[in-house]
Amino acid sequence: MRFLIVAILLLAWPGTALADMRATWQSLSNGSQWTAEAADNGDGRLDPSGMAYYLLRSGGELHAVYTNAAAPRVVRIRDLQQVMRERGVGFRPPPGILEQGQFVARGDATIAGRRGRALYLRFEDGELSPRPMIVVSDDPAFAPLGRMFSDQMEFSITAIRIAGATPPENFLVARRFIGDGTPLLFAGYSLETIDAAPIDSKRFELPGAPMSLEDLRGQELRVLVPVRPGQ
């Protein structure tokens, strides 16, 4: 079961200085992949599989870069949230999402050789899901990557509340469980690889100037807000 509501929305070896790194998560069901990259200066990039945008932290500012047009469009997340509030436009999760059971913490699990806290789904009959739904590492080496996921989840929660809806309780439980950690398993995606190697700095550069707040106000937000419920 995928649970993550995707909304626009770095690693180091233990005991060493932060270095460029790349990590991938593989879908357990369809072969799709998420990729995260981190620069030694704190910039980061998160590419969700199959989505027409990527999340980019550049110069301390979080952006969504939309790739569903002839030229990439860059939007500051803080500007997007402001316009969403002005219009009262957000996201209402479909009825029943994440309501198949209750998330419960139960021990640890190992993903790709890394151990983390495990969150299972308890069904109405009291049975637990056969495998964890979320596994979170508290290794500080993952902290920059964890921040990217936290930013994304916070945007999802904000988008739901702007719409006047209540975020699903299990989603809030998942957000609290992840905390400042980094998901090793989430939304049906499992950590697969981590590589420490220099990354071209152009990967963290904005492909164009961010859209002005005034121009953003003239856009259709249902196109610009990439929010997707899990299946």
C-alpha positions as CSV (number, residue, x, y, z in Angstrom):
1,M,0.0,0.0,0.0
2,R,1.3,3.4,-0.8
3,F,0.4,6.0,1.7
4,L,2.3,9.1,1.0
5,I,0.5,12.2,-0.2
6,V,3.0,13.8,-2.6
7,A,2.8,17.6,-2.6
8,I,5.2,20.1,-3.5
9,L,7.1,19.5,-2.3
10,L,22.0,14.4,1.1
11,L,23.9,12.2,2.7
12,A,27.4,11.7,4.4
13,W,29.4,8.8,5.6
14,P,29.3,8.6,9.4
15,G,32.1,10.4,11.0
16,T,33.1,12.4,7.9
17,A,32.3,15.8,6.5
18,L,29.2,16.2,4.4
19,A,29.9,15.2,0.8
20,D,28.0,15.0,-2.5
21,M,25.8,11.9,-2.5
22,R,23.0,10.3,-4.4
23,A,20.4,7.8,-3.1
24,T,17.7,5.9,-4.9
25,W,14.4,4.3,-3.7
26,Q,12.8,1.5,-5.8
27,S,9.1,0.8,-6.0
28,L,8.2,-2.6,-4.5
29,S,5.4,-3.0,-7.1
30,N,6.1,-1.3,-10.5
31,G,9.8,-0.7,-10.9
32,S,9.6,3.1,-10.7
33,Q,12.2,5.0,-8.8
34,W,12.8,8.1,-6.6
35,T,16.2,9.8,-6.6
36,A,17.6,12.2,-4.1
37,E,20.9,14.1,-4.4
38,A,22.8,16.3,-2.0
39,A,25.6,18.7,-2.4
40,D,28.2,19.4,0.2
41,N,26.9,23.0,0.6
42,G,23.5,21.9,1.7
43,D,21.7,22.1,-1.6
44,G,19.4,19.2,-2.4
45,R,17.2,17.7,-5.2
46,L,14.4,15.2,-5.0
47,D,13.0,13.6,-8.2
48,P,9.8,11.7,-7.6
49,S,9.2,9.0,-10.3
50,G,6.5,9.7,-12.8
51,M,5.9,13.3,-11.7
52,A,6.2,16.4,-13.9
53,Y,8.2,18.3,-11.3
54,Y,11.2,18.0,-9.0
55,L,11.9,19.6,-5.7
56,L,15.0,21.7,-5.5
57,R,16.6,23.3,-2.4
58,S,19.1,25.9,-3.8
59,G,20.7,28.7,-1.8
60,G,18.6,27.8,1.3
61,E,15.3,28.3,-0.6
62,L,12.9,25.5,-1.5
63,H,11.5,25.4,-5.1
64,A,9.3,23.3,-7.3
65,V,10.7,23.0,-10.9
66,Y,7.8,22.0,-13.3
67,T,8.8,20.1,-16.4
68,N,5.4,19.7,-18.1
69,A,6.0,22.6,-20.5
70,A,8.5,23.5,-23.3
71,A,10.7,25.3,-20.8
72,P,11.0,24.4,-17.1
73,R,9.0,26.7,-14.7
74,V,10.5,27.5,-11.3
75,V,8.2,28.4,-8.4
76,R,9.3,29.3,-4.9
77,I,7.4,27.1,-2.4
78,R,6.7,30.0,-0.1
79,D,5.1,32.0,-3.0
80,L,3.0,29.1,-4.0
81,Q,1.7,28.6,-0.4
82,Q,0.9,32.4,-0.2
83,V,-1.2,32.2,-3.4
84,M,-2.9,29.1,-2.2
85,R,-3.9,30.8,1.0
86,E,-5.1,33.9,-0.9
87,R,-7.4,31.8,-3.1
88,G,-8.3,29.2,-0.5
89,V,-7.1,26.5,-3.0
90,G,-5.6,23.4,-1.4
91,F,-6.1,19.7,-1.6
92,R,-8.8,17.4,-0.2
93,P,-7.8,13.8,0.1
94,P,-10.2,11.3,-1.4
95,P,-12.5,9.7,1.2
96,G,-11.0,6.6,2.8
97,I,-7.4,7.3,2.0
98,L,-5.1,5.8,4.7
99,E,-8.1,4.5,6.6
100,Q,-7.4,0.7,6.0
101,G,-6.1,0.5,9.6
102,Q,-4.0,2.3,12.2
103,F,-0.3,2.9,12.1
104,V,1.6,1.4,15.1
105,A,5.3,1.4,15.9
106,R,6.8,-2.1,16.3
107,G,10.5,-2.7,16.7
108,D,13.1,-2.2,14.0
109,A,13.7,-3.4,10.5
110,T,16.6,-3.5,8.1
111,I,16.4,-2.0,4.6
112,A,19.4,-2.1,2.2
113,G,21.7,-3.0,5.2
114,R,20.6,0.0,7.3
115,R,18.5,-0.4,10.4
116,G,15.6,1.8,11.3
117,R,12.4,2.1,13.4
118,A,9.4,0.3,11.9
119,L,5.8,1.4,11.5
120,Y,3.2,-1.3,10.7
121,L,-0.5,-1.1,9.8
122,R,-2.9,-2.7,12.3
123,F,-6.1,-3.8,10.6
124,E,-9.6,-3.7,12.2
125,D,-9.3,-7.4,13.1
126,G,-6.1,-6.7,15.1
127,E,-3.7,-8.3,12.6
128,L,-0.6,-6.4,11.6
129,S,0.5,-5.9,8.0
130,P,3.0,-8.6,7.0
131,R,5.8,-6.0,6.4
132,P,6.5,-2.5,7.7
133,M,4.8,0.4,5.9
134,I,7.5,2.8,7.0
135,V,11.0,2.4,8.2
136,V,12.9,5.4,9.4
137,S,16.7,5.8,10.1
138,D,17.8,8.2,12.8
139,D,21.4,8.2,11.5
140,P,22.5,11.8,11.5
141,A,24.4,11.1,8.2
142,F,20.9,11.1,6.6
143,A,19.7,14.4,8.1
144,P,19.8,16.5,4.9
145,L,17.8,13.9,3.0
146,G,15.3,13.6,5.8
147,R,14.8,17.3,5.7
148,M,13.7,17.0,2.0
149,F,11.1,14.5,2.9
150,S,9.9,16.5,5.9
151,D,9.6,19.6,3.7
152,Q,7.5,17.6,1.3
153,M,5.2,16.2,3.9
154,E,4.7,19.6,5.6
155,F,3.7,21.0,2.2
156,S,1.1,18.2,1.8
157,I,-0.3,18.9,5.3
158,T,-0.5,22.7,4.6
159,A,-2.2,22.1,1.3
160,I,-4.9,20.0,2.9
161,R,-5.5,22.5,5.7
162,I,-5.7,25.4,3.2
163,A,-8.6,23.5,1.6
164,G,-10.4,23.5,4.9
165,A,-9.9,19.7,5.2
166,T,-8.4,17.6,8.0
167,P,-5.2,15.7,7.2
168,P,-5.7,11.9,7.5
169,E,-4.7,10.8,11.0
170,N,-2.4,8.2,9.7
171,F,-0.6,10.8,7.6
172,L,-0.1,12.9,10.7
173,V,1.2,9.8,12.6
174,A,3.6,9.1,9.7
175,R,4.9,12.7,9.8
176,R,5.4,12.5,13.6
177,F,7.1,9.1,13.3
178,I,9.5,10.3,10.6
179,G,10.3,13.4,12.7
180,D,13.9,14.5,11.9
181,G,14.7,11.0,10.6
182,T,15.0,9.7,7.0
183,P,12.6,7.2,5.5
184,L,14.3,4.0,4.3
185,L,10.9,2.5,3.3
186,F,7.9,4.7,2.5
187,A,4.9,4.9,0.2
188,G,5.9,1.5,-1.3
189,Y,9.4,2.7,-2.1
190,S,12.5,1.0,-0.6
191,L,16.0,2.4,-0.3
192,E,18.2,0.7,-2.9
193,T,21.5,2.5,-3.3
194,I,23.6,5.2,-1.8
195,D,26.6,6.5,-3.7
196,A,29.2,9.0,-2.4
197,A,30.6,10.7,-5.5
198,P,30.9,14.3,-6.8
199,I,27.7,15.5,-8.4
200,D,27.8,18.2,-11.1
201,S,26.8,21.5,-9.4
202,K,24.5,22.2,-12.4
203,R,22.1,19.6,-10.9
204,F,21.4,22.0,-8.1
205,E,21.1,25.2,-10.2
206,L,17.7,26.7,-10.9
207,P,17.0,26.2,-14.7
208,G,15.6,29.7,-14.8
209,A,14.5,32.7,-12.7
210,P,11.7,31.9,-10.2
211,M,8.2,33.0,-11.4
212,S,7.3,36.3,-9.8
213,L,4.6,36.3,-7.2
214,E,2.4,38.5,-9.5
215,D,2.9,36.0,-12.4
216,L,2.1,33.1,-10.1
217,R,-1.2,34.8,-9.1
218,G,-2.2,34.6,-12.8
219,Q,-1.6,30.8,-13.0
220,E,-4.1,27.9,-12.7
221,L,-3.1,26.3,-9.4
222,R,-4.6,22.9,-10.1
223,V,-1.8,22.6,-12.7
224,L,0.9,24.1,-10.5
225,V,0.2,22.2,-7.3
226,P,1.5,18.6,-7.8
227,V,-0.4,16.8,-5.1
228,R,-1.0,13.1,-5.5
229,P,-2.7,10.7,-3.1
230,G,-1.1,7.2,-2.6
231,Q,-2.8,4.2,-4.1
